[in-house]
Amino acid sequence: MTTTRNRYLSGNFAPVTEEVTAYDLPVTGRIPTHLNGRYLRNGPNPLGIEDAAAHIWTLGAGMVHGVRIRDGRAEWYRNRWVRSSAVADHLGEPRRGTPIDEQLDISPNVQVVGFAGSTFALIEGGIRPYELTYELETVGPCALGATPEGYSANAHSLFDPRTRELHSLAFRYGSDNVQHIVMNDSGTVRRTTTIPVPGNPYMHDFALTDHYVLLFDSPVVFSPAHLSTGVPFTWDDRRGARVGVLPREGGEVRWFGLTPSLVGHTLNAYERPHEDLRGSGTGGCDIVVDVVRHPEGFDIRDVGSSRPTLDRWTIDLTAGTVREERLDDRVQEFPRLNSRYTGRPYRYGYAAAVELYAPPAGPEDDRPDEGFSNALLKHDLSRGTTEAHEFGRDAAVGEGVFVAAESPAAEDDGYVMAYVFNPERSASDLVILPAQDFSGEPIARIHLPVRVPLGLHGSWVPGDDR
């Protein structure tokens, strides 16, 4: 009998089978005493796989992994499945809440955030977010960002630290419209703008500046023929790519053509005023957009086959042109920044060179250590340089999240946190790196009792007294 190995079910992708709670975690090094909060990360962790060869990684039920930090201690670690109706049924538990649409009741597996005093697991495509307790237990589906047309907060909702608003750019499967949804800091929808985008493209992320919302149209479009796969999108060679510029308060979108590609994730965007002949700064502006870009032919059912890079688009609103350039050609994803600089001019960005985008490797693989991608990257966008913190051949690393120091004196005054597999323990560590000594030794390694599979996105959620 011939068996087909699915890389997304083995090695560091392999799902864990138990939920674990552990207290007073051991630490190597010293956790900064001012850090008070939870480091949370979401990702696919499938239950009850019927056909391993056909399994698609991004369809696994969401599992959130969290570490509570306070007073220089790691108080607890927890991992919990996000209990959609199907997950609760599989676990033999009562269902949590009542979904709006049974067909769209899917366990959110993309992102987890803290907002308006609550914790939310997020996904996209019109699928409702799920609310979680502080200890990561499932409350049930919720109406965060919900609109009468059936849209809701998407996986890459963006919090604006100046206006205290949460923004979402939401799409729905099978719809030729997307919605820009703006919520106030209590989670109430304040404004929506409906934008026609024929073809129902896959719009996974977006960007904000002080005055604009940036939309990313791509050749990856809804495909009813692929509904049976669970990921009903495909690359359309006949369709181009473009970036749209929408005023934040609503209005018409200006579209600018681009080289065919898919934006995986946004690092940041900001406005750069032109200087007029008198130097008064009233001569229009450019919009600078830094993104991780997947090249032509991206296969959404096998995301790890892509080779994404960090690119910059400079949109000249006066001339109506876009300049495209490569910032870093190392394969990378999951870009992050100091979130205090969201939508503003900034200098530093962080990304991950992760095993997801490395060629599949087996136990007999004899490539040198540098043939494996397990590193966090720090980009100095002013100098055009990149530092790497390499974790080694078997030390799979996930997305890194920037956390500011107690009284930061500079943009990069803080830490980068990430889950990293520790092959010596066959379990994962939460690693805390000093952002200003990025390639140096970690400040602390919090030793978890289990392995955290490679996953998707997470957040540092500042703590309270719970």
Secondary structure as a PSIPRED ss2 file (coil, helix, strand):
# PSIPRED VFORMAT (PSIPRED V4.0)

   1 M C   1.000  0.000  0.000
   2 T C   1.000  0.000  0.000
   3 T C   1.000  0.000  0.000
   4 T C   1.000  0.000  0.000
   5 R C   1.000  0.000  0.000
   6 N C   1.000  0.000  0.000
   7 R H   0.000  1.000  0.000
   8 Y H   0.000  1.000  0.000
   9 L H   0.000  1.000  0.000
  10 S C   1.000  0.000  0.000
  11 G H   0.000  1.000  0.000
  12 N H   0.000  1.000  0.000
  13 F H   0.000  1.000  0.000
  14 A C   1.000  0.000  0.000
  15 P C   1.000  0.000  0.000
  16 V C   1.000  0.000  0.000
  17 T C   1.000  0.000  0.000
  18 E C   1.000  0.000  0.000
  19 E C   1.000  0.000  0.000
  20 V C   1.000  0.000  0.000
  21 T E   0.000  0.000  1.000
  22 A E   0.000  0.000  1.000
  23 Y E   0.000  0.000  1.000
  24 D C   1.000  0.000  0.000
  25 L C   1.000  0.000  0.000
  26 P C   1.000  0.000  0.000
  27 V E   0.000  0.000  1.000
  28 T E   0.000  0.000  1.000
  29 G E   0.000  0.000  1.000
  30 R C   1.000  0.000  0.000
  31 I C   1.000  0.000  0.000
  32 P C   1.000  0.000  0.000
  33 T C   1.000  0.000  0.000
  34 H C   1.000  0.000  0.000
  35 L C   1.000  0.000  0.000
  36 N C   1.000  0.000  0.000
  37 G E   0.000  0.000  1.000
  38 R E   0.000  0.000  1.000
  39 Y E   0.000  0.000  1.000
  40 L E   0.000  0.000  1.000
  41 R E   0.000  0.000  1.000
  42 N E   0.000  0.000  1.000
  43 G E   0.000  0.000  1.000
  44 P E   0.000  0.000  1.000
  45 N C   1.000  0.000  0.000
  46 P C   1.000  0.000  0.000
  47 L C   1.000  0.000  0.000
  48 G C   1.000  0.000  0.000
  49 I C   1.000  0.000  0.000
  50 E C   1.000  0.000  0.000
  51 D C   1.000  0.000  0.000
  52 A H   0.000  1.000  0.000
  53 A H   0.000  1.000  0.000
  54 A H   0.000  1.000  0.000
  55 H C   1.000  0.000  0.000
  56 I C   1.000  0.000  0.000
  57 W H   0.000  1.000  0.000
  58 T H   0.000  1.000  0.000
  59 L H   0.000  1.000  0.000
  60 G C   1.000  0.000  0.000
  61 A C   1.000  0.000  0.000
  62 G E   0.000  0.000  1.000
  63 M E   0.000  0.000  1.000
  64 V E   0.000  0.000  1.000
  65 H E   0.000  0.000  1.000
  66 G E   0.000  0.000  1.000
  67 V E   0.000  0.000  1.000
  68 R E   0.000  0.000  1.000
  69 I E   0.000  0.000  1.000
  70 R E   0.000  0.000  1.000
  71 D C   1.000  0.000  0.000
  72 G C   1.000  0.000  0.000
  73 R E   0.000  0.000  1.000
  74 A E   0.000  0.000  1.000
  75 E E   0.000  0.000  1.000
  76 W E   0.000  0.000  1.000
  77 Y E   0.000  0.000  1.000
  78 R E   0.000  0.000  1.000
  79 N E   0.000  0.000  1.000
  80 R E   0.000  0.000  1.000
  81 W E   0.000  0.000  1.000
  82 V C   1.000  0.000  0.000
  83 R C   1.000  0.000  0.000
  84 S C   1.000  0.000  0.000
  85 S H   0.000  1.000  0.000
  86 A H   0.000  1.000  0.000
  87 V H   0.000  1.000  0.000
  88 A H   0.000  1.000  0.000
  89 D H   0.000  1.000  0.000
  90 H H   0.000  1.000  0.000
  91 L C   1.000  0.000  0.000
  92 G C   1.000  0.000  0.000
  93 E C   1.000  0.000  0.000
  94 P C   1.000  0.000  0.000
  95 R C   1.000  0.000  0.000
  96 R C   1.000  0.000  0.000
  97 G C   1.000  0.000  0.000
  98 T C   1.000  0.000  0.000
  99 P C   1.000  0.000  0.000
 100 I C   1.000  0.000  0.000
 101 D C   1.000  0.000  0.000
 102 E H   0.000  1.000  0.000
 103 Q H   0.000  1.000  0.000
 104 L H   0.000  1.000  0.000
 105 D C   1.000  0.000  0.000
 106 I C   1.000  0.000  0.000
 107 S C   1.000  0.000  0.000
 108 P C   1.000  0.000  0.000
 109 N C   1.000  0.000  0.000
 110 V C   1.000  0.000  0.000
 111 Q E   0.000  0.000  1.000
 112 V E   0.000  0.000  1.000
 113 V E   0.000  0.000  1.000
 114 G E   0.000  0.000  1.000
 115 F E   0.000  0.000  1.000
 116 A C   1.000  0.000  0.000
 117 G C   1.000  0.000  0.000
 118 S E   0.000  0.000  1.000
 119 T E   0.000  0.000  1.000
 120 F E   0.000  0.000  1.000
 121 A E   0.000  0.000  1.000
 122 L E   0.000  0.000  1.000
 123 I C   1.000  0.000  0.000
 124 E C   1.000  0.000  0.000
 125 G C   1.000  0.000  0.000
 126 G C   1.000  0.000  0.000
 127 I C   1.000  0.000  0.000
 128 R C   1.000  0.000  0.000
 129 P C   1.000  0.000  0.000
 130 Y E   0.000  0.000  1.000
 131 E E   0.000  0.000  1.000
 132 L E   0.000  0.000  1.000
 133 T C   1.000  0.000  0.000
 134 Y C   1.000  0.000  0.000
 135 E C   1.000  0.000  0.000
 136 L C   1.000  0.000  0.000
 137 E C   1.000  0.000  0.000
 138 T E   0.000  0.000  1.000
 139 V E   0.000  0.000  1.000
 140 G E   0.000  0.000  1.000
 141 P E   0.000  0.000  1.000
 142 C C   1.000  0.000  0.000
 143 A C   1.000  0.000  0.000
 144 L C   1.000  0.000  0.000
 145 G C   1.000  0.000  0.000
 146 A C   1.000  0.000  0.000
 147 T C   1.000  0.000  0.000
 148 P C   1.000  0.000  0.000
 149 E C   1.000  0.000  0.000
 150 G C   1.000  0.000  0.000
 151 Y C   1.000  0.000  0.000
 152 S C   1.000  0.000  0.000
 153 A C   1.000  0.000  0.000
 154 N C   1.000  0.000  0.000
 155 A C   1.000  0.000  0.000
 156 H C   1.000  0.000  0.000
 157 S C   1.000  0.000  0.000
 158 L E   0.000  0.000  1.000
 159 F E   0.000  0.000  1.000
 160 D E   0.000  0.000  1.000
 161 P C   1.000  0.000  0.000
 162 R C   1.000  0.000  0.000
 163 T C   1.000  0.000  0.000
 164 R C   1.000  0.000  0.000
 165 E E   0.000  0.000  1.000
 166 L E   0.000  0.000  1.000
 167 H E   0.000  0.000  1.000
 168 S E   0.000  0.000  1.000
 169 L E   0.000  0.000  1.000
 170 A E   0.000  0.000  1.000
 171 F E   0.000  0.000  1.000
 172 R C   1.000  0.000  0.000
 173 Y C   1.000  0.000  0.000
 174 G C   1.000  0.000  0.000
 175 S C   1.000  0.000  0.000
 176 D C   1.000  0.000  0.000
 177 N E   0.000  0.000  1.000
 178 V E   0.000  0.000  1.000
 179 Q E   0.000  0.000  1.000
 180 H E   0.000  0.000  1.000
 181 I E   0.000  0.000  1.000
 182 V E   0.000  0.000  1.000
 183 M E   0.000  0.000  1.000
 184 N C   1.000  0.000  0.000
 185 D C   1.000  0.000  0.000
 186 S C   1.000  0.000  0.000
 187 G C   1.000  0.000  0.000
 188 T C   1.000  0.000  0.000
 189 V E   0.000  0.000  1.000
 190 R E   0.000  0.000  1.000
 191 R E   0.000  0.000  1.000
 192 T E   0.000  0.000  1.000
 193 T E   0.000  0.000  1.000
 194 T E   0.000  0.000  1.000
 195 I E   0.000  0.000  1.000
 196 P E   0.000  0.000  1.000
 197 V C   1.000  0.000  0.000
 198 P C   1.000  0.000  0.000
 199 G C   1.000  0.000  0.000
 200 N C   1.000  0.000  0.000
 201 P E   0.000  0.000  1.000
 202 Y C   1.000  0.000  0.000
 203 M C   1.000  0.000  0.000
 204 H C   1.000  0.000  0.000
 205 D C   1.000  0.000  0.000
 206 F C   1.000  0.000  0.000
 207 A E   0.000  0.000  1.000
 208 L E   0.000  0.000  1.000
 209 T C   1.000  0.000  0.000
 210 D C   1.000  0.000  0.000
 211 H C   1.000  0.000  0.000
 212 Y E   0.000  0.000  1.000
 213 V E   0.000  0.000  1.000
 214 L E   0.000  0.000  1.000
 215 L E   0.000  0.000  1.000
 216 F E   0.000  0.000  1.000
 217 D E   0.000  0.000  1.000
 218 S C   1.000  0.000  0.000
 219 P C   1.000  0.000  0.000
 220 V E   0.000  0.000  1.000
 221 V E   0.000  0.000  1.000
 222 F E   0.000  0.000  1.000
 223 S C   1.000  0.000  0.000
 224 P H   0.000  1.000  0.000
 225 A H   0.000  1.000  0.000
 226 H H   0.000  1.000  0.000
 227 L H   0.000  1.000  0.000
 228 S H   0.000  1.000  0.000
 229 T H   0.000  1.000  0.000
 230 G C   1.000  0.000  0.000
 231 V C   1.000  0.000  0.000
 232 P C   1.000  0.000  0.000
 233 F E   0.000  0.000  1.000
 234 T E   0.000  0.000  1.000
 235 W E   0.000  0.000  1.000
 236 D C   1.000  0.000  0.000
 237 D C   1.000  0.000  0.000
 238 R C   1.000  0.000  0.000
 239 R C   1.000  0.000  0.000
 240 G C   1.000  0.000  0.000
 241 A E   0.000  0.000  1.000
 242 R E   0.000  0.000  1.000
 243 V E   0.000  0.000  1.000
 244 G E   0.000  0.000  1.000
 245 V E   0.000  0.000  1.000
 246 L E   0.000  0.000  1.000
 247 P E   0.000  0.000  1.000
 248 R C   1.000  0.000  0.000
 249 E C   1.000  0.000  0.000
 250 G C   1.000  0.000  0.000
 251 G C   1.000  0.000  0.000
 252 E C   1.000  0.000  0.000
 253 V C   1.000  0.000  0.000
 254 R E   0.000  0.000  1.000
 255 W E   0.000  0.000  1.000
 256 F E   0.000  0.000  1.000
 257 G E   0.000  0.000  1.000
 258 L E   0.000  0.000  1.000
 259 T C   1.000  0.000  0.000
 260 P C   1.000  0.000  0.000
 261 S C   1.000  0.000  0.000
 262 L E   0.000  0.000  1.000
 263 V E   0.000  0.000  1.000
 264 G E   0.000  0.000  1.000
 265 H E   0.000  0.000  1.000
 266 T E   0.000  0.000  1.000
 267 L E   0.000  0.000  1.000
 268 N E   0.000  0.000  1.000
 269 A E   0.000  0.000  1.000
 270 Y E   0.000  0.000  1.000
 271 E E   0.000  0.000  1.000
 272 R E   0.000  0.000  1.000
 273 P E   0.000  0.000  1.000
 274 H C   1.000  0.000  0.000
 275 E C   1.000  0.000  0.000
 276 D C   1.000  0.000  0.000
 277 L C   1.000  0.000  0.000
 278 R C   1.000  0.000  0.000
 279 G C   1.000  0.000  0.000
 280 S C   1.000  0.000  0.000
 281 G C   1.000  0.000  0.000
 282 T C   1.000  0.000  0.000
 283 G C   1.000  0.000  0.000
 284 G C   1.000  0.000  0.000
 285 C E   0.000  0.000  1.000
 286 D E   0.000  0.000  1.000
 287 I E   0.000  0.000  1.000
 288 V E   0.000  0.000  1.000
 289 V E   0.000  0.000  1.000
 290 D E   0.000  0.000  1.000
 291 V E   0.000  0.000  1.000
 292 V E   0.000  0.000  1.000
 293 R E   0.000  0.000  1.000
 294 H E   0.000  0.000  1.000
 295 P C   1.000  0.000  0.000
 296 E C   1.000  0.000  0.000
 297 G C   1.000  0.000  0.000
 298 F C   1.000  0.000  0.000
 299 D C   1.000  0.000  0.000
 300 I C   1.000  0.000  0.000
 301 R C   1.000  0.000  0.000
 302 D C   1.000  0.000  0.000
 303 V H   0.000  1.000  0.000
 304 G H   0.000  1.000  0.000
 305 S H   0.000  1.000  0.000
 306 S C   1.000  0.000  0.000
 307 R C   1.000  0.000  0.000
 308 P C   1.000  0.000  0.000
 309 T E   0.000  0.000  1.000
 310 L E   0.000  0.000  1.000
 311 D E   0.000  0.000  1.000
 312 R E   0.000  0.000  1.000
 313 W E   0.000  0.000  1.000
 314 T E   0.000  0.000  1.000
 315 I E   0.000  0.000  1.000
 316 D E   0.000  0.000  1.000
 317 L C   1.000  0.000  0.000
 318 T C   1.000  0.000  0.000
 319 A C   1.000  0.000  0.000
 320 G C   1.000  0.000  0.000
 321 T E   0.000  0.000  1.000
 322 V E   0.000  0.000  1.000
 323 R E   0.000  0.000  1.000
 324 E E   0.000  0.000  1.000
 325 E E   0.000  0.000  1.000
 326 R E   0.000  0.000  1.000
 327 L E   0.000  0.000  1.000
 328 D E   0.000  0.000  1.000
 329 D C   1.000  0.000  0.000
 330 R C   1.000  0.000  0.000
 331 V C   1.000  0.000  0.000
 332 Q C   1.000  0.000  0.000
 333 E E   0.000  0.000  1.000
 334 F E   0.000  0.000  1.000
 335 P E   0.000  0.000  1.000
 336 R E   0.000  0.000  1.000
 337 L C   1.000  0.000  0.000
 338 N C   1.000  0.000  0.000
 339 S H   0.000  1.000  0.000
 340 R H   0.000  1.000  0.000
 341 Y H   0.000  1.000  0.000
 342 T C   1.000  0.000  0.000
 343 G C   1.000  0.000  0.000
 344 R C   1.000  0.000  0.000
 345 P C   1.000  0.000  0.000
 346 Y C   1.000  0.000  0.000
 347 R C   1.000  0.000  0.000
 348 Y E   0.000  0.000  1.000
 349 G E   0.000  0.000  1.000
 350 Y E   0.000  0.000  1.000
 351 A E   0.000  0.000  1.000
 352 A E   0.000  0.000  1.000
 353 A E   0.000  0.000  1.000
 354 V C   1.000  0.000  0.000
 355 E H   0.000  1.000  0.000
 356 L H   0.000  1.000  0.000
 357 Y H   0.000  1.000  0.000
 358 A C   1.000  0.000  0.000
 359 P C   1.000  0.000  0.000
 360 P C   1.000  0.000  0.000
 361 A C   1.000  0.000  0.000
 362 G C   1.000  0.000  0.000
 363 P C   1.000  0.000  0.000
 364 E C   1.000  0.000  0.000
 365 D C   1.000  0.000  0.000
 366 D C   1.000  0.000  0.000
 367 R C   1.000  0.000  0.000
 368 P C   1.000  0.000  0.000
 369 D H   0.000  1.000  0.000
 370 E H   0.000  1.000  0.000
 371 G H   0.000  1.000  0.000
 372 F C   1.000  0.000  0.000
 373 S C   1.000  0.000  0.000
 374 N C   1.000  0.000  0.000
 375 A E   0.000  0.000  1.000
 376 L E   0.000  0.000  1.000
 377 L E   0.000  0.000  1.000
 378 K E   0.000  0.000  1.000
 379 H E   0.000  0.000  1.000
 380 D E   0.000  0.000  1.000
 381 L C   1.000  0.000  0.000
 382 S C   1.000  0.000  0.000
 383 R C   1.000  0.000  0.000
 384 G C   1.000  0.000  0.000
 385 T E   0.000  0.000  1.000
 386 T E   0.000  0.000  1.000
 387 E E   0.000  0.000  1.000
 388 A E   0.000  0.000  1.000
 389 H E   0.000  0.000  1.000
 390 E E   0.000  0.000  1.000
 391 F C   1.000  0.000  0.000
 392 G C   1.000  0.000  0.000
 393 R C   1.000  0.000  0.000
 394 D C   1.000  0.000  0.000
 395 A C   1.000  0.000  0.000
 396 A C   1.000  0.000  0.000
 397 V E   0.000  0.000  1.000
 398 G C   1.000  0.000  0.000
 399 E C   1.000  0.000  0.000
 400 G C   1.000  0.000  0.000
 401 V E   0.000  0.000  1.000
 402 F E   0.000  0.000  1.000
 403 V E   0.000  0.000  1.000
 404 A E   0.000  0.000  1.000
 405 A C   1.000  0.000  0.000
 406 E C   1.000  0.000  0.000
 407 S C   1.000  0.000  0.000
 408 P C   1.000  0.000  0.000
 409 A C   1.000  0.000  0.000
 410 A C   1.000  0.000  0.000
 411 E C   1.000  0.000  0.000
 412 D C   1.000  0.000  0.000
 413 D C   1.000  0.000  0.000
 414 G E   0.000  0.000  1.000
 415 Y E   0.000  0.000  1.000
 416 V E   0.000  0.000  1.000
 417 M E   0.000  0.000  1.000
 418 A E   0.000  0.000  1.000
 419 Y E   0.000  0.000  1.000
 420 V E   0.000  0.000  1.000
 421 F E   0.000  0.000  1.000
 422 N E   0.000  0.000  1.000
 423 P C   1.000  0.000  0.000
 424 E C   1.000  0.000  0.000
 425 R C   1.000  0.000  0.000
 426 S C   1.000  0.000  0.000
 427 A E   0.000  0.000  1.000
 428 S E   0.000  0.000  1.000
 429 D E   0.000  0.000  1.000
 430 L E   0.000  0.000  1.000
 431 V E   0.000  0.000  1.000
 432 I E   0.000  0.000  1.000
 433 L E   0.000  0.000  1.000
 434 P E   0.000  0.000  1.000
 435 A H   0.000  1.000  0.000
 436 Q H   0.000  1.000  0.000
 437 D H   0.000  1.000  0.000
 438 F C   1.000  0.000  0.000
 439 S C   1.000  0.000  0.000
 440 G C   1.000  0.000  0.000
 441 E C   1.000  0.000  0.000
 442 P C   1.000  0.000  0.000
 443 I C   1.000  0.000  0.000
 444 A E   0.000  0.000  1.000
 445 R E   0.000  0.000  1.000
 446 I E   0.000  0.000  1.000
 447 H E   0.000  0.000  1.000
 448 L C   1.000  0.000  0.000
 449 P C   1.000  0.000  0.000
 450 V C   1.000  0.000  0.000
 451 R C   1.000  0.000  0.000
 452 V C   1.000  0.000  0.000
 453 P C   1.000  0.000  0.000
 454 L C   1.000  0.000  0.000
 455 G C   1.000  0.000  0.000
 456 L C   1.000  0.000  0.000
 457 H C   1.000  0.000  0.000
 458 G E   0.000  0.000  1.000
 459 S E   0.000  0.000  1.000
 460 W E   0.000  0.000  1.000
 461 V E   0.000  0.000  1.000
 462 P E   0.000  0.000  1.000
 463 G C   1.000  0.000  0.000
 464 D C   1.000  0.000  0.000
 465 D C   1.000  0.000  0.000
 466 R C   1.000  0.000  0.000
